[in-house]
Amino acid sequence: MKFAKQTLMTGAILAVLALPARADLITFDPTGTPGAGGNLSNVALFDWVPGSALAVNANSSTGLNGSFTTYFAHVHASHGASTSATNVAYAAS
């Protein structure tokens, strides 16, 4: 009986954790100019195109020998497109 209760409780917790998270829609200004001209309203999703990365002070010659070194990874990606809550696609600017 105890195992059944634990299984039921675990299933209930996992079901709650699996619920989708809610995020607010935003207004995005791709030009950065003041005022409402050019603003994209109700943006729900940003689609980023592949970018580049640079690892500073990383040493690939040591391989995977278990010694760790601190290094910095600088990552850059370009804005590909935005999508509204009603699936209207906005092209990148």
C-alpha positions as CSV (number, residue, x, y, z in Angstrom):
1,M,0.0,0.0,0.0
2,K,2.9,2.4,0.8
3,F,4.5,1.7,-2.6
4,A,1.2,2.5,-4.3
5,K,0.9,5.8,-2.5
6,Q,4.5,6.8,-3.3
7,T,4.0,5.9,-6.9
8,L,0.8,7.9,-7.1
9,M,2.4,10.9,-5.4
10,T,5.4,10.7,-7.7
11,G,3.2,10.6,-10.7
12,A,1.2,13.6,-9.5
13,I,4.4,15.6,-8.9
14,L,5.8,14.7,-12.4
15,A,2.4,15.6,-14.0
16,V,2.5,19.1,-12.4
17,L,6.2,19.6,-13.4
18,A,5.3,18.7,-17.0
19,L,2.8,21.5,-17.4
20,P,4.0,24.2,-19.8
21,A,5.4,27.4,-18.4
22,R,3.7,30.6,-19.3
23,A,5.5,33.6,-20.6
24,D,4.2,37.1,-21.3
25,L,4.1,38.4,-24.8
26,I,6.4,41.4,-25.5
27,T,6.7,44.3,-27.8
28,F,10.0,44.2,-29.6
29,D,11.7,47.2,-31.4
30,P,14.2,45.8,-33.8
31,T,15.4,49.3,-34.9
32,G,15.9,50.7,-31.4
33,T,14.3,54.0,-32.3
34,P,12.0,55.8,-29.9
35,G,8.3,55.7,-30.6
36,A,5.9,53.0,-31.8
37,G,7.0,53.1,-35.5
38,G,8.5,49.8,-36.5
39,N,7.6,48.0,-33.2
40,L,6.5,44.3,-33.4
41,S,3.7,43.6,-31.0
42,N,2.8,40.4,-29.2
43,V,6.1,38.7,-30.0
44,A,6.0,35.1,-28.5
45,L,9.1,33.6,-30.1
46,F,12.6,34.6,-31.3
47,D,14.2,32.4,-33.9
48,W,18.0,32.7,-33.8
49,V,20.2,31.7,-36.8
50,P,23.4,29.9,-36.2
51,G,26.2,32.1,-35.0
52,S,29.8,31.7,-33.9
53,A,31.7,31.0,-30.7
54,L,35.2,31.8,-29.5
55,A,36.8,30.1,-26.6
56,V,39.5,32.3,-25.0
57,N,42.3,30.5,-23.1
58,A,41.0,27.1,-24.0
59,N,43.7,24.6,-24.9
60,S,42.6,21.7,-27.1
61,S,46.1,20.1,-27.2
62,T,45.6,18.6,-23.7
63,G,42.7,16.5,-24.9
64,L,40.3,14.9,-22.4
65,N,42.9,14.0,-19.7
66,G,40.8,15.1,-16.8
67,S,42.6,18.4,-16.1
68,F,40.2,21.3,-16.2
69,T,41.1,24.8,-17.2
70,T,39.0,27.9,-16.8
71,Y,38.2,29.6,-20.1
72,F,35.7,32.1,-21.4
73,A,33.3,31.3,-24.3
74,H,32.1,34.3,-26.3
75,V,29.0,33.4,-28.3
76,H,27.2,35.4,-30.9
77,A,24.0,34.7,-32.9
78,S,21.9,36.8,-35.3
79,H,18.2,37.4,-35.0
80,G,16.5,35.3,-37.7
81,A,12.8,36.0,-37.2
82,S,10.1,36.6,-34.7
83,T,6.7,34.9,-34.4
84,S,3.6,36.4,-32.8
85,A,1.2,34.6,-30.5
86,T,-1.1,34.1,-33.6
87,N,1.7,32.6,-35.7
88,V,2.4,35.7,-37.7
89,A,6.0,35.6,-38.8
90,Y,8.0,38.8,-38.7
91,A,11.2,38.9,-40.9
92,A,14.5,39.8,-39.3
93,S,15.6,43.4,-39.8
